[in-house]
Amino acid sequence: MNIREAEQQTKISRKTLRYYEEIGLVAPLRKNNGYRDYSVDEVARLRFLRRARDLGFSIEDCRSLLALWADTSRASADVKAIASDHLLNVEDKLRELNALHETLSRLVSACDGSASPECPILRDLATALPDSRGAEASAAK
């Protein structure tokens, strides 16, 4: 099938399909006219990649997972190790996002949003910055 059909079947943009080919994740055959010809196996690899990328796996993780998927003598422990590492990264990001959510919620709640110039959000942003001006002032003395 051509790139347009592969795009429709996998919901992966043509630009991304070309990129995946460029970095060696897929290798569609070329017809005599130079057009890409995606086989059923290539489309299956692309669907695999789409799902893995939707789950947030990195390109390198996808490369490893594709290799393991193709290796019928693989150990599932190898697959689990990649997924477990990714899960730890996701959990770290969730903790960071939850902390960010709590801080922003607290700041938004603390601001009355009135016509007053007093703003706890700006005050917090200013106090959270490293005191580079103070260090420069001290150095200038």
N, C-alpha and C positions, 0 to 999 in steps of 0.2 A: 504494500500500500504506500501511497505517496505521503509527504509530510503533512498535507492538509488533512488527510484521513487519519493519520496517526494523532494529530492534534485533537481532532474530534473524538476519537476513541479513548484518549488518555486524559483529556482536559489539561494538557501541558502545552504552553504556548510554543509556537514555532521557534521563537528566539531561544527558549529554554531547550527545546529539542536539539537545536544546532549546538548550543553550549554543551549539552551532555555528550554529544558526538565529539566535539572539540577536545573535551577532557577525558575521553575514552570510556565513559560509562555505558555508551551504546555504540554499535558499529553497524548502521544500516548498510546494506549493499547499495551499489550504485548501478543504475541502468546505463545502457550505452549512451544515452543522452545526458548523463551526469546527474540525473535526479535521484534522490534518495528513494530506496525501496525498503520499507520496514516490514520485516517478516512477523509472523505470529509470535515467535519467541522474543523479538525485539519489543513488540508491543507489550508483552507480558513483563519484560524487564522495566519498561517505562511505567507501567501501572504499579509495579513494585516500588520504583523510585518515587512516584507520586505519593504513595501512601507513606513511605518512609520520611519523605520531606514534610508531608502534612503533620507527621508526628514530631517534627523538629530535629530529626537526625541530620548531622552535618554531611557534607558531600563525602568526606573521607569515611565517615561511618557507613554511608550508603555504599561506597565502594567495597568496604569490608563485608557488609551484609550481603551484597550481590554475590561476592565471591563465595561466601559461606552457603548461600542459597543454591549456587551452582554445584557445590561440592557435596555429593551424596554421601561421602564418608565423614562429613563434618561432625563435630561434637556440639550438641546443643548448648553445652556450657560456654562455648566461644560466642555464640549468639547472645546468650544471657548476659555475659560479661559486658558486651557492647551496650545492650539495652539497659543494664543496671547502671553503668556509668552515665548514660544519658539521663536516666531517671534521677540520679543524684544531682546532675546539673539543673534539671527542671525544678527539683525541690529547692535548690539554692535560689533560683530565680523567683520562685514563689515566695520564699521568705523575704527576699529583697522587695518584691512587689507589695507584699502585705505590710512591710515596714513603711514603704513609701505611701501606701494608702492610709495608714494610721496617721502619719505625719501630716499629709495633706488634709485629711479630714479634721484633725485638730486645728490646723491653721485656718481653714475655711470657717470652722465653727467659732473660732476666736475673733474673727473679723465681723464687725457689725454691718459693713457695707454701706455706711452712711456717707454723708458729704464731708465728714471730718477727714483731715489729712492723716490722722493717726491710723496706722495700719499694722497690725501684728504680723501679717504675712511678710511685708517688706522688712519689718524689724527682724524677724527670724532669718530671712535671707541674708540680711546684712551681717548679723552676728555669726552666722554659720560660715562665713568666708574666712580664710586665713588672714591674719592681720598683717598683710604685706605692707600696708601704709605705715603701720606702727614700726615694723622692722626697718623700713627705709628711713623713717624719722629718727629712730635710734641711731642708725648708722651715720646719719648726717650730723649728729651732735658732736 
